[in-house]
Amino acid sequence: MKFFKIISLFMLLALAVNVSAQKKYVMVIHGGAGTILKKNMSAEKEAAYIAVLTQALQAGYAEIKAGKTSLDAVEATIRVLENDPHFNAGKGAVFTHDGRNELDAAIMDGKTLMAGAVAGVTTIKNPISAARAVMEKSEHVMLVGAGADLFAKEVGLEIVDPKYFWTKERWEGLQKAIKEDSTKAVLDHGSKKSELFGVKNLDYKFGTVGCVALDKAGNLAAGTSTGGMTNKKYGRVGDAPIIGAGTYCNNQTAGVSCTGWGEFYIRNVVAKTISDLMEYKGLSLAEASKIAIDKVDKMGGNGGLIALDKQGNMTMPFNTEGMYRGAITADGKIEVSIYK
């Protein structure tokens, strides 16, 4: 009998060690997915990406550590990424066909299911802050274009001249995309869905930044910000500011932020699908996220996502060669990755 008690004690100890060793994440971030290969990356540029992702994680973690909300952490994190020209959001936003920068962003509170978004804005330095203002200072969920710019000014957000968003790299990317599209004027009825309507080089087209955070009160928040597609036309809006498509958050399931070819994330309602699979089918965060990203892949889209649940479990699936991504644990340990 004593033997079995000793064995049981050892089993309990082993279980306790396993539980204590399991990482609890409090924040996950992404900076876009695409054909990101180490052979094409200079050491300096790789170091720069890692440094900014680390800085963003530290900014959000400082909010969480200070006892502030997950919304505060998400906003602080994404503002760092929006202010850095390496990422397709804010200062690093890509250009439309007409040579403009039109920015989209969304944020959602997992506790209340309140959400805010802006789309097609051109003068707001930090669109993620505008999205939060829409959520907290208006009766609406989404504001677009000139109206959203005016609202942001009225509530006291920092407004900049559109020239602020101009960067040489993104401008050159537009010129290259226009040249490629001019040689792809007719619809391609072949199997390469990525080349429909002139979409030839995905890495000139897509990119987003996002964050999901879990605060000390156990509440989740998720946010996403993007410059959209290089050479986009006709006032196009992607998935990032659409609640349920590129951004979604619910304390009972998970917070999700997506990156990739937005049209496919909209058509598959990716972020909400993950939440629904967890809520109605009882799937784990990882299982639900894999199913959602696989649906995008099968339809011909590409990209990835980050997701975090209330228990601190996180996942970062993607179907591209790489995704700028990172996470930080409850004890402050930072993990940053770029390649597959």
Long-range contacts (C-beta under 8 A, 24 or more apart in sequence): 23-312, 23-329, 23-333, 24-311, 24-312, 24-329, 24-330, 25-214, 25-308, 25-312, 25-313, 25-314, 25-327, 25-328, 25-329, 25-330, 26-61, 26-64, 26-213, 26-214, 26-215, 26-312, 26-328, 26-329, 26-330, 27-57, 27-60, 27-61, 27-64, 27-73, 27-77, 27-211, 27-212, 27-213, 27-214, 27-308, 27-327, 27-328, 28-211, 28-212, 28-306, 28-307, 28-308, 28-314, 28-316, 28-325, 28-326, 28-327, 29-53, 29-56, 29-57, 29-60, 29-77, 29-81, 29-209, 29-210, 29-211, 29-212, 29-306, 29-325, 29-326, 29-327, 30-208, 30-209, 30-210, 30-211, 30-257, 30-259, 30-304, 30-305, 30-306, 30-316, 30-323, 30-324, 30-325, 30-326, 31-81, 31-86, 31-87, 31-207, 31-209, 31-323, 31-324, 31-325, 32-87, 32-88, 32-206, 32-207, 32-208, 32-209, 32-259, 32-323, 32-324, 33-206, 33-207, 33-259, 33-260, 33-302, 33-303, 33-304, 33-318, 33-320, 33-322, 33-323, 33-324, 34-202, 34-203, 34-206, 34-207, 34-302, 34-320, 34-321, 34-322, 34-323, 35-202, 35-203, 35-320, 35-321, 35-322, 36-320, 36-321, 36-322, 36-323, 36-324, 36-338, 36-339, 37-321, 37-322, 37-339, 38-338, 38-339, 41-338, 46-338, 48-86, 49-86, 49-324, 49-338, 50-336, 50-338, 52-80, 52-81, 52-84, 52-86, 52-87, 53-324, 53-325, 53-326, 53-336, 54-326, 54-334, 54-336, 55-80, 56-80, 56-81, 56-211, 56-326, 57-326, 57-327, 57-328, 57-334, 57-336, 58-328, 58-334, 60-211, 60-213, 60-328, 61-328, 61-332, 63-213, 64-213, 64-214, 64-215, 64-216, 65-332, 67-215, 67-216, 68-215, 69-215, 69-217, 69-219, 69-221, 70-109, 70-110, 70-213, 70-214, 70-215, 70-219, 70-220, 70-221, 70-255, 71-107, 71-109, 71-132, 71-221, 73-211, 73-213, 73-215, 73-221, 74-107, 74-128, 74-211, 74-212, 74-213, 74-221, 74-222, 74-223, 75-107, 75-128, 75-129, 75-132, 75-223, 77-211, 77-213, 77-223, 78-105, 78-126, 78-128, 78-209, 78-210, 78-211, 78-223, 78-224, 78-225, 79-126, 79-128, 79-129, 81-209, 81-225, 82-125, 82-126, 82-127, 82-128, 82-209, 82-225, 83-125, 83-126, 85-167, 85-169, 85-170, 87-207, 87-209, 87-324, 88-170, 88-206, 88-207, 88-208, 88-209, 88-226, 88-227, 88-228, 89-127, 89-207, 89-208, 89-209, 89-225, 89-226, 89-227, 90-125, 90-126, 90-127, 90-165, 90-225, 90-227, 91-164, 91-165, 91-167, 92-167, 92-170, 92-227, 93-165, 93-170, 93-226, 93-227, 93-228, 94-170, 94-173, 94-174, 94-204, 94-207, 94-227, 94-228, 94-229, 94-230, 95-170, 95-171, 95-173, 95-174, 95-230, 95-231, 96-228, 96-231, 96-232, 96-233, 96-236, 97-174, 97-178, 97-231, 97-232, 97-233, 98-233, 99-171, 99-174, 100-162, 101-162, 101-165, 101-166, 101-227, 102-227, 102-228, 102-232, 102-235, 103-127, 103-165, 103-225, 103-226, 103-227, 103-228, 104-225, 104-226, 104-227, 104-228, 104-237, 104-238, 104-240, 104-241, 105-130, 105-131, 105-223, 105-224, 105-225, 105-226, 105-240, 105-241, 106-131, 106-142, 106-223, 106-224, 106-225, 106-240, 106-241, 106-242, 106-243, 106-246, 106-247, 107-131, 107-132, 107-135, 107-221, 107-222, 107-223, 107-224, 107-247, 108-135, 108-221, 108-222, 108-223, 108-243, 108-247, 108-248, 108-249, 108-255, 109-135, 109-219, 109-221, 109-249, 110-219, 110-220, 110-221, 110-222, 110-249, 110-250, 110-251, 110-255, 110-310, 111-219, 111-220, 111-251, 113-249, 113-250, 115-141, 115-243, 115-247, 115-249, 116-140, 116-141, 116-142, 117-141, 117-142, 117-143, 117-241, 117-242, 117-243, 117-247, 118-142, 118-143, 118-144, 118-148, 118-152, 118-241, 119-143, 119-144, 119-145, 119-148, 119-237, 119-241, 120-144, 120-145, 120-148, 120-235, 120-237, 121-145, 121-148, 121-149, 121-152, 122-149, 122-162, 123-149, 123-152, 123-153, 123-159, 123-160, 123-161, 123-162, 124-148, 124-149, 124-152, 124-157, 124-158, 124-159, 124-160, 125-157, 125-158, 125-159, 125-160, 125-164, 126-157, 126-158, 127-225, 128-223, 128-225, 129-157, 130-157, 131-223, 131-225, 131-241, 132-223, 133-157, 141-243, 142-241, 142-243, 144-237, 145-235, 165-227, 170-227, 170-230, 173-204, 173-230, 174-230, 174-231, 176-201, 176-204, 177-201, 177-204, 177-205, 177-230, 177-231, 178-231, 180-204, 181-231, 193-299, 193-300, 193-301, 194-261, 194-300, 194-302, 198-231, 202-261, 202-302, 204-230, 204-231, 205-229, 205-230, 205-231, 205-261, 206-259, 206-260, 206-261, 206-262, 206-302, 206-303, 207-259, 208-238, 208-240, 208-246, 208-257, 208-258, 208-259, 208-260, 209-259, 210-240, 210-247, 210-257, 210-258, 210-259, 210-306, 211-257, 211-306, 212-249, 212-254, 212-255, 212-256, 212-257, 212-306, 212-307, 212-308, 212-314, 213-255, 213-308, 214-255, 214-308, 214-310, 214-312, 218-251, 218-310, 219-251, 220-249, 220-250, 220-251, 220-254, 220-255, 220-308, 220-309, 220-310, 221-249, 221-255, 222-247, 222-248, 222-249, 222-255, 222-256, 222-257, 222-271, 223-247, 223-257, 224-257, 224-258, 224-259, 226-259, 228-262, 229-262, 238-262, 238-263, 238-265, 238-266, 239-263, 239-265, 239-266, 239-270, 242-266, 243-271, 243-272, 244-269, 244-271, 244-272, 245-269, 245-270, 245-271, 245-272, 246-270, 246-271, 247-271, 248-272, 248-274, 248-275, 250-275, 250-279, 251-310, 252-279, 252-310, 253-278, 253-279, 253-309, 254-278, 254-285, 254-288, 254-307, 254-308, 254-309, 254-310, 255-307, 255-308, 255-309, 256-289, 256-305, 256-306, 256-307, 257-305, 257-306, 257-307, 258-303, 258-304, 258-305, 259-303, 259-304, 259-305, 259-323, 260-296, 260-301, 260-302, 260-303, 260-304, 260-305, 260-318, 260-320, 261-296, 261-301, 261-302, 261-303, 263-301, 264-296, 264-299, 264-300, 264-301, 264-302, 264-303, 265-296, 265-301, 265-303, 267-299, 268-292, 268-295, 268-296, 268-299, 268-301, 270-295, 270-296, 270-305, 271-305, 274-305, 274-307, 278-309, 284-313, 285-309, 285-313, 285-314, 285-315, 286-313, 286-315, 286-317, 289-315, 289-317, 290-315, 290-317, 293-317, 293-318, 293-319
